[in-house]
């Protein structure tokens, strides 16, 4: 890959690494909470806001699209936080699925009545990470830095709720309030990421690194480290394959995620057997008495 191609890809590479960094962390919470498809649902709710803005005549590339999308995403955050109800008989995943289906249908209805800008809206929702420019990268990085600092400050509370919400609620903590803060911050990330990379790629950045980390560790720290390394390596590989074989970038990265995850799952039994064998050898080694 020559220097000219690298210069062309540099903003996209930087954007993918920024997205991978924060989504690997949020993916830990999503997997632990068992709300795997919340990303797709919030993304579709954001799409509904964008479709409504286009239907009202706003420029598909203007700021109104983003703010309308963000507003609808925050509404979705309220719905997922309030309706969750830890004593409810309806699984939250059912609410997420219903929200996704209704939002998808509403987007189709609005786009059927929109004129002129609907094609641009579709391009925006699908995402084209190669078209990202440095100003968008810096702005995205700044937004994610603020959200990352927010999660760092309250990481213990968010982790406790993700791991065992019932135990936290028993201590008198308002789980719904903290759920809203989590989903609201998550909504900021999703709204920004989907506009850059598209729904499928963002979903992979959210879920696949977390699942890859779970294959090799039960502890949060190692899982997060594995997820970050995986997201970085796959992003670089996907970009390289995309240029080398002239393939769509987003789809190439998604498929690379799938291949790498399959390879990690294949080598996991071999690593576990080796660790077990070495651990057993250490445990069975007789302790020699020290002389003197």
N, C-alpha and C positions, 0 to 999 in steps of 0.2 A: 504494500500500500504506500503510494508516494505521498509527499508532504502536502500537495494540493488537495488530495482526497481527505487527508486527515484534517486540514483546516476547514473543509466543508462539513465534516462530521463532528467537529469539536463541540459546537453548541448542543447537538443532539446527544453526544456522549455525556456531556456534563449534566444535561437535563435528566437522562436516564439514571445516572448515578445518584442524583439528588432524590429522584422519585423512589429509587430502590432503597435508599437509606431510611426514609421515614416510613415507607410502606412495610418494610420488613419488621419494624417495631410495632406498628399498628396491627399487623397481621397476627402477632402473638396474642393480642387481646381478642381479636376476632375469632381465632381458632379456639381459644380457651372459653370464650362465651358461647361457642356453638352457633354463631350467626354468620355462617360462611358467605352467604349471598347478600349481606348487608351492603357491600360495596356496589354490586350491580343494581340493587334497589335504589340506593341513594343517587347513583349515577343516572338512573332513568328518571328519578324525580327531578334532578337538576335539568335533564333534557326537557322535561315538561315545562319548567320555567322558561328555558330558552325558546321552546316552540311557541309558548304564549307570547313572549316578547316579539318574535318574528311576526306572529299573527296580528299583533297590534301595530305593526309597521315599523318597528325599530330595525336599525342596521344590524345585519347578522354578525358583523365584525366589530360592532360598537361596544362600549362599556355596559350598556343596558342589558345586554345578553348575559354577561357575567353576573351582574348584581341580581338579576331576576333568577338565574340559576341558583345562586347562593341562597337567596331568600327561600326558594322552594326546598332546598336541601336542609335548611334550618327547620323548616316546618316538618320535614321528614324526621329530623333528629328529635323534635318534640314528640312526634307520634311514637317512635321506637322507645323513647325513654318513659313516657307516661303510660302507654298501653301495655308495656312489658308485664307489669304486675307480677311480682314473684309468687303470689298465691293464685294467679290465674290458671285456669285449666287449659287455655289455648297456648300452644308453643309460640314463642316469639318468631321463630322461623316461618310459621304460617302467616303471621302479620307481614313479615318482610316479603314473602312470596306474593301475597295479595297486593301489597303496595306496588311491587314491580309490575304485576300484570295490569293493574288499573292505570298506572302511569304510562306504560307502554301503549295501551289502547288510546289513552287521551292524547299522546304525542301523535299517533297516526291520524286521529280525527282532526287535530289542529293543523297538521301539515297538509291534509287534504284540502283545507280551506286557505292556506297561505299561498301567496303568489310571489314569484320573482326570487325570493331569498331562501326558499326551502332547500334548494340544492346546496347552497353555501352552509346552511345549518347542518345538513347531513354530513358534509365534509368536516365541520367543526366537531360534531359528536363522535365521528369515527376516529378523528385525530390523525395527525401526520407529524410524527416526532422529528422527521428530517427537516421540516419547515421552521422549526423553532429557532428564534434569534437570541443573541446574547442578552438584550434587555429583558426578554421573557425569562431567561434562565436566572438572571440576578434577582428579578422580582420574585420568582418562584422560590429561589433559595432563601430570600429574606422572610417570606411568609412561613416557610417550613421551619426556619430557625426559631421564629417566635413560638410556633406551635410546639416544636421540640423542647424549648425551654419551659413552656407551660407544663408539658407532660413530665419533664424531668423534676419540676418542683413538686408535683403531686403524684409521682410515679408509684409510691407505696399504696396510696388510696386506690388508684386505678387498677393496680395489680391485685390487690385484695378483693376488689369487687369482681374482677374477671375470674379469679380463681374460686371464690366462694362468696357469692352475693348474699346468701342467707345468713352466714356468720356475721357479715358486716352489718346487715340490717338488724340483727339481734342486738348489736351494740348501740342502736339508736341512731345510726347514720342514715341520712336521706339518700338511699340508693338511687331513686329516680332523679334527684338533682344532679348527682355525679354522673349518672348515665347520660343525662342531657349534655353535660359538659363534654363527655367523651364523644358522643355522636355529633355534637356541634363542631368540635375541633376536627373530627374525622370528615365532616361534611366540607369544611374549608379545604382540606387536602384533596378530597375526591373531586370537587368542582374544578380545582386548578389542574389536577393531574389528567383528568379525562379530556379536558380541552386540548391538552398537549399530546397525549399518547393514545387516547382512545380507551374504550371500556375494557376490551379483552386484555390489553397489555397491562392496564392498571390492576385488573383483577389478578393477573399472574404475579405481579410485583407484590401484591398484598398477601396472597395465600401460599404460593409455591415456596418461597424462601422459608416461611415459618414451618411448613410441612417438612422441608428438607432438614431444618434444625431439629425437629422432633424425632427424626429417624435416628439421630445419634446422641441425643442428650435429653434428659428430663428437666434440667435446670434452665432457668430463664437466660442467664448470662451466656453460656455456651450456645444455646439455641439462637440467640440474637446475633452472636458473632458469626455462626455458620450462615445465618440468613443474609447478613451483610456481605460476606465473602461470596456467597452464591449469587446474590443479585449483581454484584460488581462484575464477576467473571462472566456470567451469562449475558449481561448487557454488552460487554466488549466482544464476546464471541458472536452474539447475534448481529451486531453492527458489522463485524468483519464478514460473516457469511452473506449478509445482505448485499454488501458491496462486491464481494468476490463472485457471487453467483447471480447478481442483478435481480434480487428478490425484494418484495415489499418488506420494509424494515420491521414494522410492528408485528406482522405475522411471523417473520423469521425469528424474532426474539421470543415470541410465545412458544413456537415449536422447539426452540433451543431450551427453554425452561423445561418443557416436557421431557426432552431427551436427557437432560442433565439430571432431572429428578429420578427418571427411570434408572439411570446409571448408578445414582447414589443408593437407590433401593436395592439394586442388584449386588452391590459390594457390601452392603450393611451386614448380611449374615457372615461374610468372610471376616470382617473386622471384629464382629462380636465373638466369633469362635477364637480368633487370635487373642483377643483381650482376655477371654475366659481361660484359655490355655496358659497364658503368661501369668495371670492372677493365681491360677491353681498351682503353678510351678513355684511361685513365690511363697504361697501359703504352706506348701509341702516341704520347702527347704529347711533342713534342721538348723537351728541357731547354734553357732559355735561359741563356746565359752571364751571370754576375753582372757588373755594371759596377762598377768600382772595387774 
